[in-house]
Amino acid sequence: MRVFVTGGSGYIGRPLVDLLLGQGHEVIATVRQGTQRPLPVHSALTVVNADLFDSYPLARAMEGCDAVIHLVGIIREEPRRGITMTRMHVTATESVIKAATVSKVKRFLHMSALGSRENATSGYHRSKWQGEQVVKDSPIPFTIFRPSVVFGEGGPGPNFVAQLSDLIQKLPVCPIIGDGQFLLQPVSIRTLTEAFALALDSPAAMNVTYDVGGPEVLTYVEIMRRIAAHLGRRFTPVPVPFWFMELASRYLHRFPSFPITPDQLTMLKEGNVCDDTKPLYRDFPLTRIPFLPATQG
């Protein structure tokens, strides 16, 4: 297949592009300007610097493509630079969908997020849900993936586990937000990228939305414990009151060095687990990979 991938140099995009190339697909990938880890040179790979908000050049770049995989998203806003949840998750998706429609693309695969819903408390989940509606309202057969937190080695870009690992390595103790009992269902980046690749020619995946989670539901404190063990660090938890983090994030989240935003705190508090992963593992022969086994150190 000839596959167009947005966000090809990102955390999910980089390993997905590698996987698609390894399976014999031809890939056209957009990359973020100034990326420090460009995609590898490959005879079947074309890298473009297309503006996601200008559908006409996008459509030209998509000419002859069988499918589009739309991965671009953010977890932190920078309003002064015009980087907002609505612009990146809704407006950009509208532009990519328009280009794909003009180019007569036959399949559209979209990355959303677990917890996306119309009346979500967090702006992240609301904007992701709005992006989903753009995809569903288009004439192109779609597949939407809603992953929980993703772990594993990927391309550059922010990710939940890397942020926690950085904190554990830099601090003498492990700060635990609140009681640390928030439930999460980490999914391996290998599982997620394999699902995208398999969905390209899967009739069962046509016009389906999949919740994507790993084989374990873990508390936030257990995730921290396993990361510490994996890094060979002593696990010394120190609770930080939730109200204090809410107050601090309200004023300090605009600084990139502050590790969490009010929106992220809201999502952490409500948890992030799948109601039902059976459709995902029924329709795709995926490996269930546990999150950093507790015995690993």
C-alpha positions in Angstrom: 0.0 0.0 0.0 0.9 3.6 -0.4 0.3 5.2 3.1 0.4 8.8 4.2 1.3 9.3 7.8 1.0 12.6 9.7 3.4 13.0 12.7 5.8 10.6 11.2 8.7 11.6 13.4 6.7 11.7 16.6 6.6 9.3 19.6 4.2 6.9 17.9 5.0 7.9 14.3 8.6 6.9 14.2 8.2 3.2 15.1 5.0 3.0 13.0 6.8 4.3 9.9 9.6 1.7 10.6 7.0 -1.0 10.9 5.2 0.0 7.7 8.4 0.1 5.7 9.4 -3.3 7.1 6.1 -4.7 5.8 6.8 -3.5 2.3 4.5 -0.4 2.3 5.4 2.8 0.6 5.2 5.7 3.1 4.8 9.4 2.7 5.3 11.0 6.1 5.0 14.5 7.5 7.6 15.6 10.1 7.7 18.4 12.6 9.9 21.2 11.5 13.2 21.3 13.5 12.9 17.6 14.6 16.1 16.4 16.2 15.6 12.8 15.1 14.7 12.7 11.4 13.3 9.6 9.8 15.8 7.2 8.3 16.7 7.3 4.6 14.7 4.6 2.8 13.9 4.0 -0.9 10.2 3.6 0.0 10.0 6.6 2.2 9.2 10.2 1.2 9.4 12.9 3.9 7.3 16.1 3.4 7.0 19.3 5.4 3.4 19.9 4.5 1.3 22.4 6.5 -1.4 20.4 8.2 -3.7 23.4 8.1 -3.5 23.9 4.3 -5.4 21.1 2.7 -4.5 21.8 -0.9 -0.7 21.1 -0.6 -1.7 18.2 1.6 -4.0 16.8 -1.1 -1.2 17.0 -3.6 1.2 15.1 -1.3 -1.5 12.4 -0.8 -2.1 11.8 -4.5 -2.1 8.1 -5.2 -2.2 7.1 -1.5 -4.4 4.2 -0.5 -4.7 5.2 3.2 -4.0 8.0 5.6 -2.9 7.5 9.3 -3.4 10.7 11.3 -1.3 10.7 14.5 -0.7 14.4 15.2 -1.8 15.5 18.7 -0.6 17.4 21.8 -0.9 17.0 25.5 0.1 20.5 26.4 -1.1 23.8 25.0 1.1 26.8 24.0 -1.6 29.5 23.2 1.0 32.2 22.4 2.3 30.0 19.6 -1.2 29.1 18.4 -0.8 25.5 19.7 -4.2 24.6 21.3 -6.2 21.4 21.7 -8.9 22.7 19.4 -6.5 23.7 16.7 -4.4 20.6 16.8 -7.1 18.0 17.4 -10.0 19.4 15.5 -8.9 22.0 13.0 -5.9 20.0 11.8 -8.1 16.9 11.5 -10.6 18.8 9.4 -7.8 19.9 7.1 -6.3 16.4 6.8 -9.8 14.8 6.1 -10.5 17.4 3.4 -7.2 16.6 1.7 -7.8 12.9 1.9 -11.3 13.3 0.5 -10.0 15.4 -2.4 -7.3 12.8 -3.1 -9.9 9.9 -3.0 -8.1 8.1 -0.2 -9.8 4.8 0.6 -9.0 4.4 4.3 -8.5 6.8 7.2 -6.9 5.6 10.4 -7.1 8.1 13.3 -5.4 8.3 16.7 -7.7 9.5 19.4 -7.4 8.9 23.2 -9.0 6.7 25.8 -11.6 8.7 27.7 -12.6 10.9 24.7 -16.3 11.9 25.1 -18.5 14.8 24.4 -18.9 16.1 27.9 -15.5 15.3 29.2 -14.1 17.4 32.1 -10.7 17.8 30.4 -10.2 19.9 27.3 -7.9 17.2 25.9 -10.6 14.6 25.9 -13.3 16.9 24.6 -11.1 18.0 21.7 -10.2 14.4 20.9 -13.9 13.5 20.8 -14.5 16.5 18.5 -11.8 15.2 16.2 -13.4 11.8 16.1 -16.7 13.3 14.9 -14.8 15.0 12.0 -13.5 11.6 11.0 -16.8 9.9 11.4 -18.7 12.5 9.4 -16.4 12.1 6.4 -17.2 9.8 3.5 -14.0 7.8 4.0 -14.1 4.4 5.7 -12.3 4.9 9.1 -10.8 3.2 12.0 -10.3 5.1 15.3 -7.9 3.9 18.0 -8.2 5.2 21.6 -5.1 4.2 23.5 -4.6 4.5 27.2 -1.1 5.7 28.3 1.5 4.3 26.0 4.9 2.9 27.0 8.0 1.6 25.1 10.7 3.1 23.0 9.4 5.4 20.4 10.3 8.6 18.5 10.9 12.0 20.2 8.1 13.8 21.9 6.4 13.9 25.3 5.1 10.7 26.8 3.7 9.8 30.2 6.2 7.1 31.2 9.3 9.1 30.0 8.1 12.0 32.2 7.8 9.8 35.2 11.1 8.2 34.6 12.8 11.6 34.4 11.3 12.6 37.8 12.5 9.3 39.4 16.0 9.7 38.0 16.4 13.3 39.0 14.8 13.3 42.5 16.0 11.4 45.6 12.4 10.3 46.3 9.3 9.4 44.3 6.6 12.1 44.5 3.2 10.4 44.5 0.2 12.7 43.6 -2.6 12.2 46.2 -3.0 8.6 47.4 -1.6 7.3 44.1 -4.6 5.0 43.5 -5.6 6.3 40.1 -6.2 3.4 37.7 -4.4 3.3 34.4 -4.0 0.5 31.7 -0.6 1.0 30.0 -0.3 -0.3 26.5 2.9 -1.1 24.6 3.8 1.0 21.7 4.5 -2.3 19.8 0.8 -3.3 20.4 -0.5 0.1 19.2 1.7 0.3 16.1 0.8 -3.3 15.1 -2.9 -2.5 15.4 -2.5 0.5 13.1 -0.6 -1.6 10.5 -3.1 -4.5 10.6 -6.1 -2.2 10.3 -5.0 -0.9 6.9 -6.5 -3.9 5.1 -8.8 -5.4 7.8 -12.5 -5.5 6.7 -13.4 -6.1 10.4 -11.9 -2.7 11.3 -14.0 -0.7 8.9 -15.9 2.2 10.6 -14.9 0.8 14.1 -13.6 2.7 17.1 -11.3 0.6 19.4 -10.4 1.2 23.0 -6.7 0.2 23.3 -5.3 -1.0 26.6 -2.7 -3.4 27.9 -3.3 -6.6 29.8 -3.0 -5.0 33.2 -4.9 -2.3 35.2 -2.4 -0.7 37.5 -2.5 2.1 40.0 -0.3 5.2 39.5 1.8 4.3 42.5 2.4 0.7 41.1 3.5 2.2 37.8 5.9 4.4 39.7 7.2 1.5 41.7 7.8 -0.6 38.5 9.6 2.3 36.7 11.9 2.7 39.7 12.7 -1.0 39.8 13.3 -1.0 36.0 15.8 1.9 36.5 17.4 0.3 39.5 16.4 3.1 41.8 15.1 2.7 45.3 11.4 3.3 45.6 10.8 5.9 48.3 7.3 7.3 47.8 6.5 10.7 49.2 2.8 11.7 48.9 2.0 15.2 47.5 -1.5 16.4 48.4 -3.7 16.6 45.4 -5.0 20.1 46.3 -1.4 21.3 46.4 -0.7 19.9 42.9 -3.9 21.5 41.6 -2.9 24.9 43.0 0.7 24.7 41.8 -0.2 23.5 38.3 -2.8 26.3 37.9 0.0 28.9 38.1 3.1 27.0 37.0 1.8 24.9 34.0 2.8 27.6 31.6 6.4 26.8 32.3 7.6 23.8 30.2 9.7 22.6 33.0 6.7 22.1 35.3 5.7 18.4 34.9 1.9 18.5 34.8 -1.0 20.8 33.7 -4.4 21.2 35.4 -5.9 19.3 32.4 -3.5 16.4 33.0 -4.3 16.3 36.7 -8.0 16.1 35.9 -7.4 13.1 33.6 -5.2 11.4 36.1 -7.8 11.8 38.9 -10.5 10.2 36.8 -8.3 7.3 35.7 -7.8 5.8 32.2 -8.9 2.2 31.8 -10.8 0.4 29.0 -14.3 -0.8 29.5 -13.8 -3.6 27.0 -10.6 -4.5 25.0 -12.1 -7.7 23.6 -12.9 -6.2 20.2 -9.3 -5.1 19.7 -7.7 -8.4 20.5 -10.5 -10.3 18.7 -10.0 -8.4 15.4 -6.2 -8.2 15.5 -3.6 -10.9 16.5 -1.8 -8.7 18.9 0.7 -9.6 21.6 -0.4 -8.6 25.1 2.7 -7.0 26.6 2.7 -6.3 30.4 4.0 -3.0 31.7 7.6 -3.3 33.0 7.1 -6.5 35.0 7.6 -6.0 38.7 10.4 -8.6 38.7 12.4 -6.6 36.2 15.1 -4.4 37.8 
